[in-house]
Amino acid sequence: MFSYLDNGVRIFYQERGEGKPLVLIHHLAGSINSWKYVFPTLSEKYRVIEYDLRGHGRSSVLPTPYKIEDHSEDLKKLLQDLNIKEPVIVGHSIGTLIAIDYALHNPVNKIVLIGALYKAPNREPYERYVSIATTLGMQALAEYRRQQGEFSSTLIQKGWYDLVQVYRENSPLGYKYAVEGLLMAKDYSNGLEKLENETLLIYGDEDKLSSNVEIFKKNIKKLELSILKGYGHFLNFEDPEDLINLIINFIK
């Protein structure tokens, strides 16, 4: 389905299930299909909403950088359209920044952060990624990152086809503007202490972003931490079974 937000953005989303509302926010260069192994099971227990971020999948590709605050506002308007209040927010990668920003300004139930960031990543590699995507395409970008050793061996063995497929669902232009906005993200570390919600932080132990753990432990009052051994950044493809169980047990 599409939701036509009053800010001119068209957001593609899917909704399934009944009960407590839960929102899934995917990674950079992802789509609703990033949750293909997670969405069906969670929707047996909850009212689950998954959506394509602006510039991703079937949502609008607008010719301007997509700041984290823009994504957060899109989510706010989408949930207003769906009459959803105080959802559980589940974010992955860039989705964790969106989840944090949203939770700092809107009522939420609980928060799940998977492969979390708290600030913009280093600029140089992402500028290179944009150059590859806009000249050679999104599949070439995925291949380049694999050749650079940026993905775990488990992802290559188990989830490579799935990752390439969601990369290919994204336009290079949308990716460019998403990266430009991501690189403009503020440092949320000081704001984390304002989160009063119970928060579950999940990393694969091979995820390079797991070095962020101490920042979250220091600043979030009600934090639960789970490290999954033998996995990398894309737990949604690498270990969806354990990811689902962690989310369900946390929400209970």
KALIN-V481278 format. One record per residue. N is the residue number from 1. RES is the residue in one letter. PHI is phi in whole degrees, 0 to 359 (none if undefined). Layout:
# KALIN-V481278
n = (N & N)
res = (RES & RES)
phi = (PHI & PHI)
This chain:
# KALIN-V481278
n = (1 & 2 & 3 & 4 & 5 & 6 & 7 & 8 & 9 & 10 & 11 & 12 & 13 & 14 & 15 & 16 & 17 & 18 & 19 & 20 & 21 & 22 & 23 & 24 & 25 & 26 & 27 & 28 & 29 & 30 & 31 & 32 & 33 & 34 & 35 & 36 & 37 & 38 & 39 & 40 & 41 & 42 & 43 & 44 & 45 & 46 & 47 & 48 & 49 & 50 & 51 & 52 & 53 & 54 & 55 & 56 & 57 & 58 & 59 & 60 & 61 & 62 & 63 & 64 & 65 & 66 & 67 & 68 & 69 & 70 & 71 & 72 & 73 & 74 & 75 & 76 & 77 & 78 & 79 & 80 & 81 & 82 & 83 & 84 & 85 & 86 & 87 & 88 & 89 & 90 & 91 & 92 & 93 & 94 & 95 & 96 & 97 & 98 & 99 & 100 & 101 & 102 & 103 & 104 & 105 & 106 & 107 & 108 & 109 & 110 & 111 & 112 & 113 & 114 & 115 & 116 & 117 & 118 & 119 & 120 & 121 & 122 & 123 & 124 & 125 & 126 & 127 & 128 & 129 & 130 & 131 & 132 & 133 & 134 & 135 & 136 & 137 & 138 & 139 & 140 & 141 & 142 & 143 & 144 & 145 & 146 & 147 & 148 & 149 & 150 & 151 & 152 & 153 & 154 & 155 & 156 & 157 & 158 & 159 & 160 & 161 & 162 & 163 & 164 & 165 & 166 & 167 & 168 & 169 & 170 & 171 & 172 & 173 & 174 & 175 & 176 & 177 & 178 & 179 & 180 & 181 & 182 & 183 & 184 & 185 & 186 & 187 & 188 & 189 & 190 & 191 & 192 & 193 & 194 & 195 & 196 & 197 & 198 & 199 & 200 & 201 & 202 & 203 & 204 & 205 & 206 & 207 & 208 & 209 & 210 & 211 & 212 & 213 & 214 & 215 & 216 & 217 & 218 & 219 & 220 & 221 & 222 & 223 & 224 & 225 & 226 & 227 & 228 & 229 & 230 & 231 & 232 & 233 & 234 & 235 & 236 & 237 & 238 & 239 & 240 & 241 & 242 & 243 & 244 & 245 & 246 & 247 & 248 & 249 & 250 & 251 & 252)
res = (M & F & S & Y & L & D & N & G & V & R & I & F & Y & Q & E & R & G & E & G & K & P & L & V & L & I & H & H & L & A & G & S & I & N & S & W & K & Y & V & F & P & T & L & S & E & K & Y & R & V & I & E & Y & D & L & R & G & H & G & R & S & S & V & L & P & T & P & Y & K & I & E & D & H & S & E & D & L & K & K & L & L & Q & D & L & N & I & K & E & P & V & I & V & G & H & S & I & G & T & L & I & A & I & D & Y & A & L & H & N & P & V & N & K & I & V & L & I & G & A & L & Y & K & A & P & N & R & E & P & Y & E & R & Y & V & S & I & A & T & T & L & G & M & Q & A & L & A & E & Y & R & R & Q & Q & G & E & F & S & S & T & L & I & Q & K & G & W & Y & D & L & V & Q & V & Y & R & E & N & S & P & L & G & Y & K & Y & A & V & E & G & L & L & M & A & K & D & Y & S & N & G & L & E & K & L & E & N & E & T & L & L & I & Y & G & D & E & D & K & L & S & S & N & V & E & I & F & K & K & N & I & K & K & L & E & L & S & I & L & K & G & Y & G & H & F & L & N & F & E & D & P & E & D & L & I & N & L & I & I & N & F & I & K)
phi = (none & 244 & 245 & 263 & 286 & 285 & 265 & 89 & 266 & 260 & 249 & 270 & 214 & 229 & 225 & 206 & 96 & 226 & 107 & 300 & 285 & 222 & 245 & 255 & 243 & 280 & 279 & 300 & 62 & 249 & 196 & 301 & 287 & 296 & 254 & 300 & 263 & 249 & 304 & 300 & 290 & 298 & 287 & 285 & 243 & 223 & 276 & 252 & 242 & 238 & 210 & 275 & 302 & 306 & 82 & 236 & 53 & 260 & 279 & 301 & 252 & 261 & 277 & 201 & 301 & 260 & 289 & 303 & 296 & 294 & 299 & 297 & 293 & 302 & 297 & 301 & 291 & 298 & 292 & 297 & 299 & 268 & 56 & 251 & 236 & 51 & 281 & 281 & 253 & 243 & 241 & 236 & 60 & 303 & 297 & 288 & 296 & 295 & 299 & 296 & 298 & 298 & 292 & 287 & 236 & 217 & 293 & 224 & 274 & 231 & 231 & 239 & 243 & 245 & 58 & 279 & 249 & 234 & 203 & 297 & 284 & 299 & 289 & 304 & 296 & 288 & 295 & 292 & 300 & 297 & 300 & 294 & 298 & 281 & 258 & 245 & 107 & 288 & 295 & 298 & 295 & 300 & 297 & 298 & 294 & 295 & 296 & 278 & 74 & 273 & 247 & 291 & 297 & 294 & 297 & 300 & 282 & 252 & 234 & 299 & 301 & 296 & 296 & 299 & 298 & 288 & 302 & 291 & 285 & 255 & 278 & 303 & 293 & 299 & 297 & 304 & 289 & 294 & 294 & 302 & 291 & 300 & 291 & 266 & 299 & 279 & 276 & 270 & 302 & 289 & 282 & 300 & 293 & 277 & 284 & 265 & 279 & 296 & 229 & 253 & 250 & 234 & 226 & 279 & 289 & 262 & 282 & 299 & 285 & 296 & 294 & 279 & 308 & 297 & 298 & 291 & 297 & 288 & 251 & 263 & 294 & 253 & 248 & 249 & 239 & 226 & 248 & 262 & 282 & 90 & 231 & 252 & 279 & 257 & 297 & 298 & 256 & 280 & 212 & 297 & 297 & 293 & 299 & 300 & 297 & 298 & 295 & 298 & 294 & 286 & 284 & 312)
